[in-house]
Amino acid sequence: MIFDTQTLFSDQQAVTASARSENVLDLGDMGIPHGNKQAPVRDIGEGTPLPLLVQVTEDFAGLTSLEIQVQTSDQSDFSSDVRLHTSSGPVPVAKLKAGWKFGVTSLPVADKDGMGRYLSINYVKSGSDATAGKITAGLVAAVQTDG
């Protein structure tokens, strides 16, 4: 896979507890107000899914399961107005071995009003904190699905 550092959420990020991706993408301002309407200046591929790869790069140990959530917010620190767009659901630790790819393979297509300005991945662990485990995640040109 080819990753671009500008669209990388996590680069070998150790995920030992529930955490947000180390990088947050700024999708840009929604637009300039014109009377009662916003003039959209942001188009993040409406109608075309953007490929997303979230892959385990170091075996996980110690936790029960891990879930990834694709979220947006109008706050860069995700302190409020957090919107969940898609989730992998809990993945058992037995599957979380180096090379494992989470089932979320693209960003969901959302209308312009449905996505917040900032985009991130939230990692949610179940059970004890992990004693090991790393993830690399980002937007890519395409996700390899065969082997």
DSSP file (Angstrom, degrees, kcal/mol; ACC not computed):
  #  RESIDUE AA STRUCTURE BP1 BP2  ACC     N-H-->O    O-->H-N    N-H-->O    O-->H-N    TCO  KAPPA ALPHA  PHI   PSI    X-CA   Y-CA   Z-CA
    1    1 A M              0   0    0      0, 0.0     2,-0.6     0, 0.0   142,-0.1   0.000 360.0 360.0 360.0 145.9    0.0    0.0    0.0
    2    2 A I        -     0   0    0    140,-0.2   139,-0.5     2,-0.0     2,-0.3  -0.933 360.0-166.7-107.5 120.0    1.1    3.5   -0.7
    3    3 A F  E     -A  140   0A   0     -2,-0.6     2,-0.5   137,-0.1   137,-0.1  -0.812  12.2-145.6-104.5 147.0    0.4    6.0    2.1
    4    4 A D  E >   -     0   0A   0    135,-0.7     3,-1.8    -2,-0.3   135,-0.2  -0.950  14.5-138.2-108.1 128.7    0.5    9.8    1.8
    5    5 A T  E >  S+     0   0A   0     -2,-0.5     3,-0.8     1,-0.3    -1,-0.1   0.759 102.0  61.8 -61.1 -23.3    1.7   11.5    5.0
    6    6 A Q  E 3  S+     0   0A   0      1,-0.2    -1,-0.3    19,-0.0    -3,-0.0   0.728 112.4  35.7 -74.2 -20.6   -1.0   14.2    4.5
    7    7 A T  E <  S+     0   0A   0     -3,-1.8   132,-2.2   132,-0.2     2,-0.5  -0.011  88.9 120.9-121.7  28.7   -3.8   11.6    4.8
    8    8 A L  E <   -A  138   0A   0     -3,-0.8   130,-0.3   130,-0.2     3,-0.1  -0.831  34.2-179.5 -96.9 125.8   -2.2    9.4    7.4
    9    9 A F  E    S+     0   0A   0    128,-2.3    14,-2.0    -2,-0.5     2,-0.4   0.883  73.6  11.6 -86.3 -46.1   -4.2    8.9   10.6
   10   10 A S  E     -A  137   0A   0    127,-1.9   127,-2.3    12,-0.2     2,-0.5  -0.999  56.7-166.3-139.2 134.5   -1.8    6.5   12.4
   11   11 A D  E    S-     0   0A   0     -2,-0.4   125,-0.2   125,-0.2     3,-0.1  -0.878  84.5 -35.2-123.9  98.0    1.8    5.5   11.6
   12   12 A Q  E    S-     0   0A   0     -2,-0.5     2,-0.4     1,-0.2   124,-0.2   0.888  88.9-177.3  55.2  40.5    2.8    2.5   13.7
   13   13 A Q  E     -A  135   0A   0    122,-2.5   122,-2.0     1,-0.1     2,-0.5  -0.560  25.4-131.1 -74.6 124.5    0.7    3.9   16.5
   14   14 A A  E     -A  134   0A   0     -2,-0.4     2,-0.6   120,-0.2   120,-0.2  -0.641  21.6-166.5 -72.8 125.0    0.8    1.9   19.7
   15   15 A V        +     0   0    0    118,-2.0   117,-0.2    -2,-0.5     3,-0.1  -0.853  29.9 145.8-117.8  93.0   -2.8    1.3   20.8
   16   16 A T  S    S+     0   0    0     -2,-0.6   114,-2.6     1,-0.1     2,-0.3   0.635  72.0  15.6-102.2 -18.4   -2.7    0.0   24.3
   17   17 A A  S    S-     0   0    0    112,-0.2    -1,-0.1    -3,-0.2   106,-0.1  -0.869 107.3 -62.0-140.9 173.0   -5.9    1.8   25.5
   18   18 A S  S    S+     0   0    0     -2,-0.3     2,-0.3   107,-0.1   106,-0.2  -0.415  74.0 151.8 -58.9 133.3   -8.9    3.4   23.9
   19   19 A A  E     -D  123   0B   0    104,-2.1   104,-3.7    -2,-0.1     2,-0.3  -0.984  45.6-107.4-160.2 162.4   -7.4    6.4   22.0
   20   20 A R  E     -D  122   0B   0     -2,-0.3   102,-0.2   102,-0.2     4,-0.1  -0.659  53.1 -86.7 -91.2 153.6   -7.9    8.7   19.0
   21   21 A S        -     0   0    0    100,-2.7   -11,-0.2    -2,-0.3    -1,-0.1  -0.261  37.6-118.0 -57.2 148.4   -5.6    8.4   15.9
   22   22 A E  S    S+     0   0    0    -13,-0.2     2,-0.4    -3,-0.1   -12,-0.2   0.730  98.2  49.4 -66.3 -20.8   -2.4   10.5   16.3
   23   23 A N        -     0   0    0    -14,-2.0     2,-0.4    98,-0.1    98,-0.4  -0.941  66.6-161.0-121.7 144.6   -3.4   12.6   13.3
   24   24 A V        -     0   0    0     -2,-0.4     2,-0.4    96,-0.1    96,-0.2  -0.977  18.0-134.5-120.2 133.0   -6.6   14.3   12.5
   25   25 A L  E     -E  119   0B   0     94,-2.7    94,-2.6    -2,-0.4     2,-0.7  -0.753   8.1-142.7 -92.2 133.3   -7.4   15.4    9.0
   26   26 A D  E     -E  118   0B   0     -2,-0.4    92,-0.2    92,-0.2     3,-0.1  -0.850  11.9-170.3 -92.9 112.5   -8.9   18.9    8.4
   27   27 A L        -     0   0    0     90,-3.4    -1,-0.1    -2,-0.7    91,-0.1   0.554  45.1-111.5 -81.2  -8.0  -11.4   18.6    5.6
   28   28 A G        -     0   0    0     89,-0.4    -1,-0.2    14,-0.1    14,-0.1  -0.103  43.6 -45.9  98.6 162.7  -11.7   22.4    5.3
   29   29 A D        -     0   0    0      1,-0.1    12,-0.3    -3,-0.1     3,-0.1  -0.325  48.8-126.9 -66.0 147.8  -14.3   25.0    6.1
   30   30 A M        -     0   0    0      1,-0.2    11,-1.5    11,-0.1    12,-0.8   0.841  64.6 -76.3 -68.2 -34.9  -17.8   24.2    4.9
   31   31 A G  E     -I   40   0C   0      9,-0.3    -1,-0.2    10,-0.2     7,-0.0  -0.970  47.8 -65.4 161.0-176.7  -18.2   27.4    3.0
   32   32 A I  E     -I   39   0C   0      7,-1.2     7,-1.8    -2,-0.3     2,-0.0  -0.908  53.8-112.1-106.4 126.6  -18.9   31.1    3.0
   33   33 A P  E     -I   38   0C   0      0, 0.0     2,-0.4     0, 0.0     5,-0.2  -0.338  31.7-175.6 -61.4 134.3  -22.3   32.3    4.2
   34   34 A H  E >   -I   37   0C   0      3,-3.8     3,-2.2    -2,-0.0     2,-0.3  -0.879  60.0 -61.6-130.1  98.5  -24.5   33.8    1.5
   35   35 A G  T 3  S-     0   0    0     -2,-0.4    -1,-0.0     1,-0.3     0, 0.0  -0.480 120.2 -13.9  63.5-122.0  -27.7   35.1    3.0
   36   36 A N  T 3  S+     0   0    0     -2,-0.3     2,-0.3    -3,-0.1    -1,-0.3   0.413 129.5  67.8 -91.4   0.6  -29.6   32.1    4.4
   37   37 A K  E <  S-I   34   0C   0     -3,-2.2    -3,-3.8    -5,-0.0     2,-0.4  -0.819  74.1-126.5-122.6 159.2  -27.4   29.5    2.7
   38   38 A Q  E     -I   33   0C   0     -2,-0.3    -2,-0.0    -5,-0.2    -7,-0.0  -0.858  20.2-137.5 -96.5 137.0  -23.8   28.3    2.8
   39   39 A A  E     -I   32   0C   0     -7,-1.8    -7,-1.2    -2,-0.4     2,-0.1  -0.853  28.8-129.8 -92.4 105.0  -21.9   28.3   -0.5
   40   40 A P  E     +I   31   0C   0      0, 0.0    -9,-0.3     0, 0.0   -10,-0.1  -0.322  37.5 167.3 -61.7 129.5  -20.1   24.9   -0.3
   41   41 A V        +     0   0    0    -11,-1.5     2,-0.5   -12,-0.3   -10,-0.2   0.379  57.2  82.1-114.7  -3.4  -16.4   25.2   -1.0
   42   42 A R        +     0   0    0    -12,-0.8     2,-0.4   -14,-0.1   -14,-0.1  -0.898  45.1 168.2-109.5 127.9  -15.5   21.7    0.2
   43   43 A D        +     0   0    0     -2,-0.5   -13,-0.0   -16,-0.1     0, 0.0  -0.889   5.1 177.9-137.0 105.7  -16.0   18.6   -1.9
   44   44 A I  S    S-     0   0    0     -2,-0.4     6,-0.1     1,-0.1    -2,-0.0  -0.043  73.4 -65.3-101.8  32.0  -14.4   15.5   -0.4
   45   45 A G    >   -     0   0    0      1,-0.2     3,-2.9     2,-0.1    -1,-0.1   0.821  62.8-164.1  95.5  34.1  -15.5   13.1   -3.0
   46   46 A E  T 3  S+     0   0    0      1,-0.3    -1,-0.2    63,-0.1    65,-0.1  -0.298  79.7  16.2 -54.1 126.5  -19.2   13.1   -2.6
   47   47 A G  T 3  S+     0   0    0      1,-0.1    -1,-0.3    63,-0.1    62,-0.1   0.244 113.4  85.0  92.7 -12.7  -20.5   10.1   -4.4
   48   48 A T  S <  S-     0   0    0     -3,-2.9    -1,-0.1    -4,-0.0     2,-0.1  -0.965  78.1-129.6-124.6 115.2  -17.1    8.4   -4.7
   49   49 A P        -     0   0    0      0, 0.0    -4,-0.0     0, 0.0    -3,-0.0  -0.378  17.6-137.1 -62.5 137.1  -15.9    6.3   -1.7
   50   50 A L  E     -J  107   0D   0     57,-0.5    57,-2.8    -6,-0.1    91,-0.1  -0.869  25.8-116.0 -96.0 121.1  -12.3    7.2   -0.6
   51   51 A P  E     -J  106   0D   0      0, 0.0    89,-1.8     0, 0.0     2,-0.4  -0.302  33.4-169.9 -62.0 135.6  -10.3    4.0    0.1
   52   52 A L  E     -B  139   0A   0     53,-1.9     2,-0.5    87,-0.2    87,-0.2  -0.991   7.7-163.9-128.4 131.7   -9.2    3.6    3.7
   53   53 A L  E     +B  138   0A   0     85,-2.7    85,-2.1    -2,-0.4     2,-0.5  -0.978   9.7 176.3-119.3 123.9   -6.7    1.1    5.0
   54   54 A V  E     +B  137   0A   0     -2,-0.5    48,-2.6    48,-0.3     2,-0.4  -0.967  19.4 172.9-123.8 111.0   -6.5    0.3    8.8
   55   55 A Q  E     -BC 136 101A   0     81,-2.8    81,-2.4    -2,-0.5     2,-0.4  -0.955  35.1-122.6-130.7 138.4   -4.0   -2.4    9.3
   56   56 A V  E     +B  135   0A   0     44,-2.7    43,-3.2    -2,-0.4    79,-0.3  -0.621  26.2 177.5 -73.4 130.1   -2.4   -4.1   12.3
   57   57 A T  E    S+     0   0A   0     77,-2.4     2,-0.3    -2,-0.4    78,-0.2   0.495  70.2  33.4-113.5  -9.3    1.4   -3.8   12.1
   58   58 A E  E    S-B  134   0A   0     76,-1.2    76,-1.3    39,-0.1    -1,-0.3  -0.974  96.2 -99.4-144.9 132.8    2.3   -5.5   15.4
   59   59 A D  E     -     0   0A   0     -2,-0.3     2,-0.3    74,-0.2    38,-0.2  -0.148  37.8-128.7 -50.6 139.1    0.4   -8.3   17.1
   60   60 A F  E     +     0   0A   0     36,-2.7     2,-0.3    33,-0.3    73,-0.3  -0.659  30.2 175.3 -89.1 149.1   -2.0   -7.3   19.8
   61   61 A A  E     +B  132   0A   0     71,-1.7    70,-2.9    -2,-0.3    71,-1.1  -0.989  51.2  29.4-149.2 148.7   -2.0   -8.9   23.2
   62   62 A G  S    S+     0   0    0     -2,-0.3    66,-0.4     1,-0.3     2,-0.2   0.048  92.0  89.6  96.6 -25.6   -3.7   -8.4   26.5
   63   63 A L  S    S-     0   0    0     64,-0.1    -1,-0.3     1,-0.1    64,-0.2  -0.504  70.0-132.8-100.1 173.7   -7.1   -6.9   25.5
   64   64 A T  S    S-     0   0    0     62,-2.9    29,-2.3     1,-0.4     2,-0.3   0.885  78.2 -23.8 -88.7 -47.6  -10.3   -8.7   24.6
   65   65 A S  E     -GF  92 126B   0     61,-1.1    61,-2.4    27,-0.3     2,-0.4  -0.974  52.6-138.9-158.7 166.9  -11.1   -6.9   21.3
   66   66 A L  E     -GF  91 125B   0     25,-2.0    25,-2.1    -2,-0.3     2,-0.4  -0.999  12.6-167.1-136.9 138.3  -10.5   -3.7   19.4
   67   67 A E  E     - F   0 124B   0     57,-2.3    57,-2.9    -2,-0.4     2,-0.4  -0.955   9.9-148.1-122.3 141.1  -13.0   -1.6   17.4
   68   68 A I  E     - F   0 123B   0     21,-0.4    20,-2.3    -2,-0.4    21,-0.4  -0.917  12.7-168.0-107.7 141.3  -12.2    1.2   14.9
   69   69 A Q  E     -HF  87 122B   0     53,-2.2    53,-2.9    -2,-0.4     2,-0.6  -0.994  15.6-144.1-127.9 128.0  -14.6    4.1   14.5
   70   70 A V  E     +HF  86 121B   0     16,-2.6    15,-3.1    -2,-0.4    16,-1.1  -0.833  35.6 173.6 -90.3 120.9  -14.5    6.7   11.7
   71   71 A Q  E     -HF  84 120B   0     49,-2.5    49,-2.5    -2,-0.6     2,-0.3  -0.896  22.2-163.5-130.6 154.3  -15.6   10.0   13.3
   72   72 A T  E     +HF  83 119B   0     11,-2.1    11,-3.3    -2,-0.3     2,-0.3  -0.924  10.6 174.0-129.5 162.3  -15.9   13.6   12.4
   73   73 A S  E     - F   0 118B   0     45,-1.7    45,-3.1    -2,-0.3     9,-0.2  -0.973  39.9-128.5-156.9 158.4  -16.4   16.7   14.5
   74   74 A D  S    S+     0   0    0      7,-0.4     2,-0.5     6,-0.3     7,-0.1   0.489  96.3  75.8 -86.5  -4.2  -16.4   20.5   14.1
   75   75 A Q  S >  S-     0   0    0      5,-0.5     3,-1.6     6,-0.1     5,-0.1  -0.923  77.1-143.7-108.1 130.1  -13.9   20.7   16.9
   76   76 A S  T 3  S+     0   0    0     -2,-0.5    -1,-0.1     1,-0.3    43,-0.0   0.758 104.2  48.5 -65.2 -23.6  -10.2   19.7   16.1
   77   77 A D  T 3  S-     0   0    0     -3,-0.0    -1,-0.3     3,-0.0    -3,-0.0   0.384 107.4-126.5 -95.5   3.8   -9.9   18.2   19.6
   78   78 A F    <   +     0   0    0     -3,-1.6     4,-0.1     1,-0.1    -2,-0.1   0.822  62.4 143.2  56.2  34.7  -13.1   16.2   19.2
   79   79 A S        +     0   0    0      1,-0.1     2,-0.3     2,-0.1    -1,-0.1   0.677  68.4   1.1 -78.4 -17.8  -14.3   17.7   22.5
   80   80 A S  S    S+     0   0    0      1,-0.1    -5,-0.5    -5,-0.1    -6,-0.3  -0.974 112.8  39.1-159.1 168.5  -17.9   18.0   21.3
   81   81 A D        +     0   0    0     -2,-0.3     2,-0.4     1,-0.2    -7,-0.4   0.863  67.5 175.9  54.9  42.5  -20.3   17.3   18.4
   82   82 A V        -     0   0    0     -9,-0.2     2,-0.5    -4,-0.1    -9,-0.2  -0.663  12.1-161.5 -81.3 129.3  -18.6   14.0   17.5
   83   83 A R  E     -H   72   0B   0    -11,-3.3   -11,-2.1    -2,-0.4     2,-0.5  -0.954   9.5-144.6-116.7 125.6  -20.3   12.1   14.7
   84   84 A L  E     +H   71   0B   0     -2,-0.5   -13,-0.2   -13,-0.2     3,-0.1  -0.770  21.2 173.3 -87.4 126.2  -19.8    8.4   14.1
   85   85 A H  E     -     0   0B   0    -15,-3.1     2,-0.3    -2,-0.5   -14,-0.2   0.768  63.1 -14.3-104.4 -34.8  -19.8    7.5   10.4
   86   86 A T  E     -H   70   0B   0    -16,-1.1   -16,-2.6    22,-0.1    -1,-0.4  -0.978  56.4-158.5-163.3 161.7  -18.9    3.9   10.4
   87   87 A S  E     -H   69   0B   0     -2,-0.3   -18,-0.2   -18,-0.2   -20,-0.0  -0.988  22.1-141.5-145.5 150.1  -17.4    1.2   12.7
   88   88 A S        -     0   0    0    -20,-2.3    15,-0.1    -2,-0.3   -19,-0.1   0.677  47.6-130.6 -79.9 -18.4  -15.6   -2.1   12.3
   89   89 A G        -     0   0    0    -21,-0.4   -21,-0.4     2,-0.1     2,-0.1  -0.034  51.3 -41.2  75.6 164.1  -17.5   -3.6   15.3
   90   90 A P        -     0   0    0      0, 0.0   -23,-0.2     0, 0.0    35,-0.1  -0.407  57.9-157.8 -65.5 131.1  -15.4   -5.4   17.9
   91   91 A V  E     -G   66   0B   0    -25,-2.1   -25,-2.0    -2,-0.1     5,-0.1  -0.955  23.1-118.4-109.9 121.8  -12.6   -7.5   16.5
   92   92 A P  E >>  -G   65   0B   0      0, 0.0     3,-2.0     0, 0.0     4,-0.7  -0.237  19.6-119.0 -61.7 146.5  -11.3  -10.3   18.8
   93   93 A V  G >4 S+     0   0    0    -29,-2.3     3,-0.8     1,-0.3   -33,-0.3   0.782 109.4  70.6 -57.3 -29.2   -7.7  -10.2   19.8
   94   94 A A  G 34 S+     0   0    0    -30,-0.3    -1,-0.3     1,-0.3     3,-0.1   0.788 102.7  43.8 -60.6 -26.5   -7.1  -13.6   18.2
   95   95 A K  G <4 S+     0   0    0     -3,-2.0     2,-2.4     1,-0.1    -1,-0.3   0.643  88.3  94.2 -89.1 -16.4   -7.5  -11.9   14.8
   96   96 A L    <<  +     0   0    0     -3,-0.8   -36,-2.7    -4,-0.7     2,-0.3  -0.371  55.2 135.7 -82.8  64.4   -5.4   -8.8   15.6
   97   97 A K    >   -     0   0    0     -2,-2.4     3,-2.7   -38,-0.2   -41,-0.3  -0.750  69.3 -73.0-107.1 155.4   -2.1  -10.1   14.2
   98   98 A A  T 3  S+     0   0    0     -2,-0.3   -41,-0.2     1,-0.3    -1,-0.1  -0.215 123.7  28.4 -49.3 129.8    0.4   -8.2   12.0
   99   99 A G  T 3  S+     0   0    0    -43,-3.2    -1,-0.3     1,-0.4   -42,-0.1   0.100  83.9 137.7 102.0 -20.6   -1.2   -7.9    8.5
  100  100 A W    <   -     0   0    0     -3,-2.7   -44,-2.7    -5,-0.1     2,-0.5  -0.372  39.9-154.4 -61.2 133.1   -4.8   -8.0    9.7
  101  101 A K  B     -C   55   0A   0    -46,-0.2   -46,-0.2    -3,-0.1     4,-0.1  -0.947  15.1-124.0-111.5 128.4   -6.9   -5.4    7.8
  102  102 A F        -     0   0    0    -48,-2.6   -48,-0.3    -2,-0.5   -35,-0.0  -0.376  25.7-115.0 -67.0 150.6  -10.1   -4.0    9.5
  103  103 A G  S    S+     0   0    0    -15,-0.1     2,-0.9   -14,-0.1    -1,-0.1   0.552  91.2  97.1 -68.9  -9.9  -13.2   -4.5    7.4
  104  104 A V        +     0   0    0      1,-0.2   -50,-0.3   -50,-0.1    -2,-0.1  -0.732  45.4 166.6 -81.7 108.1  -13.8   -0.7    6.9
  105  105 A T        +     0   0    0     -2,-0.9   -53,-1.9     1,-0.1     2,-0.3   0.406  57.1  23.0-109.0   1.1  -12.2   -0.2    3.5
  106  106 A S  E    S-J   51   0D   0    -55,-0.3    -1,-0.1    33,-0.0     3,-0.0  -0.989  82.6 -98.0-157.7 158.0  -13.5    3.2    2.6
  107  107 A L  E     -J   50   0D   0    -57,-2.8   -57,-0.5    -2,-0.3     2,-0.1  -0.568  52.5-105.9 -72.1 142.4  -14.8    6.4    4.1
  108  108 A P        -     0   0    0      0, 0.0     2,-0.6     0, 0.0    -1,-0.1  -0.417  30.6-112.8 -69.1 145.9  -18.6    6.4    4.0
  109  109 A V        +     0   0    0     -2,-0.1     2,-0.4   -62,-0.1   -63,-0.1  -0.696  46.1 176.5 -77.6 122.9  -20.1    8.8    1.5
  110  110 A A        -     0   0    0     -2,-0.6     5,-0.1    -3,-0.0   -63,-0.1  -0.956  33.8-105.5-129.5 147.7  -21.9   11.5    3.5
  111  111 A D    >>  -     0   0    0     -2,-0.4     3,-1.6     1,-0.1     4,-0.8  -0.314  42.0-104.1 -66.4 159.5  -23.7   14.6    2.5
  112  112 A K  G >4 S+     0   0    0      1,-0.3     3,-0.5     2,-0.2    -1,-0.1   0.822 121.9  49.7 -57.2 -34.3  -21.8   17.8    3.0
  113  113 A D  G 34 S+     0   0    0      1,-0.2    -1,-0.3   -83,-0.0    -2,-0.0   0.684 103.3  62.8 -78.4 -16.7  -23.9   18.7    6.0
  114  114 A G  G <4 S+     0   0    0     -3,-1.6     2,-0.4     2,-0.1    -1,-0.2   0.645  92.2  70.3 -85.4 -14.7  -23.4   15.3    7.6
  115  115 A M  S << S-     0   0    0     -4,-0.8     4,-0.1    -3,-0.5     2,-0.0  -0.860  74.7-135.3-107.8 136.9  -19.6   15.4    8.0
  116  116 A G        -     0   0    0     -2,-0.4   -42,-0.2     2,-0.2   -89,-0.1  -0.247  30.7-103.9 -75.5 174.0  -17.8   17.6   10.5
  117  117 A R  S    S+     0   0    0    -45,-0.1   -90,-3.4   -91,-0.1     2,-0.4   0.841 102.8  57.5 -69.4 -34.4  -14.7   19.6    9.5
  118  118 A Y  E     -EF  26  73B   0    -45,-3.1   -45,-1.7   -92,-0.2     2,-0.4  -0.821  67.6-162.2-108.3 140.1  -12.2   17.3   11.2
  119  119 A L  E     +EF  25  72B   0    -94,-2.6   -94,-2.7    -2,-0.4     2,-0.3  -0.958  20.2 149.3-123.7 134.2  -11.9   13.5   10.5
  120  120 A S  E     - F   0  71B   0    -49,-2.5   -49,-2.5    -2,-0.4     2,-0.5  -0.937  40.7-113.1-151.2 173.9  -10.2   10.9   12.7
  121  121 A I  E     - F   0  70B   0    -98,-0.4  -100,-2.7    -2,-0.3     2,-0.5  -0.964  23.8-153.8-114.3 133.6  -10.2    7.3   13.7
  122  122 A N  E     -DF  20  69B   0    -53,-2.9   -53,-2.2    -2,-0.5     2,-0.6  -0.924   5.3-151.4-107.6 128.3  -11.1    6.3   17.2
  123  123 A Y  E     -DF  19  68B   0   -104,-3.7  -104,-2.1    -2,-0.5     2,-0.6  -0.891  12.5-169.2-101.4 121.8   -9.7    3.1   18.6
  124  124 A V  E     - F   0  67B   0    -57,-2.9   -57,-2.3    -2,-0.6     2,-0.2  -0.943   3.8-161.9-118.3 115.0  -11.9    1.5   21.3
  125  125 A K  E     - F   0  66B   0     -2,-0.6     2,-0.4   -59,-0.2   -59,-0.2  -0.621   4.0-152.1 -94.0 153.7  -10.6   -1.4   23.3
  126  126 A S  E     + F   0  65B   0    -61,-2.4   -62,-2.9    -2,-0.2   -61,-1.1  -0.950  62.2   5.7-120.2 145.8  -12.6   -3.9   25.3
  127  127 A G  S    S-     0   0    0     -2,-0.4   -64,-0.1   -64,-0.2     3,-0.1  -0.491 113.7  -5.0  83.7-156.4  -11.2   -5.7   28.3
  128  128 A S  S    S-     0   0    0    -66,-0.4   -64,-0.3    -2,-0.2    -2,-0.1  -0.165  88.5 -84.0 -66.0 162.9   -7.8   -5.0   29.8
  129  129 A D        -     0   0    0    -66,-0.1  -112,-0.2     1,-0.1    -1,-0.1  -0.378  54.1-101.5 -63.0 149.1   -5.4   -2.5   28.3
  130  130 A A        -     0   0    0   -114,-2.6   -68,-0.3     1,-0.1     3,-0.1  -0.448  20.2-158.0 -72.1 146.0   -3.2   -4.0   25.5
  131  131 A T  S    S+     0   0    0    -70,-2.9     2,-0.3     1,-0.3   -69,-0.2   0.529  80.7   7.1 -97.2 -11.5    0.3   -5.0   26.4
  132  132 A A  E    S+ B   0  61A   0    -71,-1.1   -71,-1.7  -117,-0.2    -1,-0.3  -0.972  75.4 113.5-161.1 158.3    1.3   -4.8   22.7
  133  133 A G  E     -     0   0A   0     -2,-0.3  -118,-2.0   -73,-0.3     2,-0.3  -0.155  27.2-162.9 138.5 130.3   -0.2   -3.8   19.4
  134  134 A K  E     -AB  14  58A   0    -76,-1.3   -77,-2.4  -120,-0.2   -76,-1.2  -0.956   4.4-160.5-135.5 154.7    0.3   -1.2   16.7
  135  135 A I  E     -AB  13  56A   0   -122,-2.0  -122,-2.5    -2,-0.3     2,-0.4  -0.985   9.0-162.0-135.5 142.7   -1.7    0.2   13.8
  136  136 A T  E     + B   0  55A   0    -81,-2.4   -81,-2.8    -2,-0.3     2,-0.3  -0.995  24.5 170.4-118.1 132.8   -1.1    2.1   10.6
  137  137 A A  E     +AB  10  54A   0   -127,-2.3  -128,-2.3    -2,-0.4  -127,-1.9  -1.000   9.1 120.3-145.5 141.1   -4.1    3.8    9.0
  138  138 A G  E     -AB   8  53A   0    -85,-2.1   -85,-2.7    -2,-0.3     2,-0.3  -0.976  59.1 -69.9-179.8 173.3   -4.7    6.2    6.3
  139  139 A L  E     - B   0  52A   0   -132,-2.2  -135,-0.7    -2,-0.3     2,-0.3  -0.621  52.9-177.1 -78.7 140.4   -6.3    7.1    3.0
  140  140 A V  E     -A    3   0A   0    -89,-1.8     3,-0.1    -2,-0.3  -137,-0.1  -0.834  41.3-109.7-133.9 169.0   -4.8    5.1    0.0
  141  141 A A  S    S-     0   0    0   -139,-0.5     2,-0.3     1,-0.3    -1,-0.1   0.866  99.8 -15.6 -68.1 -36.4   -5.2    4.9   -3.7
  142  142 A A        -     0   0    0   -140,-0.2     2,-0.6   -92,-0.1    -1,-0.3  -0.969  64.6-121.8-163.1 154.4   -6.8    1.5   -3.4
  143  143 A V        -     0   0    0     -2,-0.3     2,-0.4    -3,-0.1   -38,-0.0  -0.917  25.8-131.6-106.3 122.8   -7.1   -1.3   -0.8
  144  144 A Q        +     0   0    0     -2,-0.6     3,-0.0     1,-0.1    -2,-0.0  -0.584  27.6 176.3 -71.5 127.1   -5.7   -4.7   -1.8
  145  145 A T        +     0   0    0     -2,-0.4     2,-0.8     1,-0.1    -1,-0.1   0.454  53.5  84.5-113.1  -3.7   -8.4   -7.3   -0.9
  146  146 A D              0   0    0      1,-0.1    -1,-0.1     0, 0.0    -2,-0.0  -0.857 360.0 360.0-106.8 102.4   -6.8  -10.5   -2.2
  147  147 A G              0   0    0     -2,-0.8    -1,-0.1    -3,-0.0    -2,-0.1   0.492 360.0 360.0  68.6 360.0   -4.4  -12.0    0.4
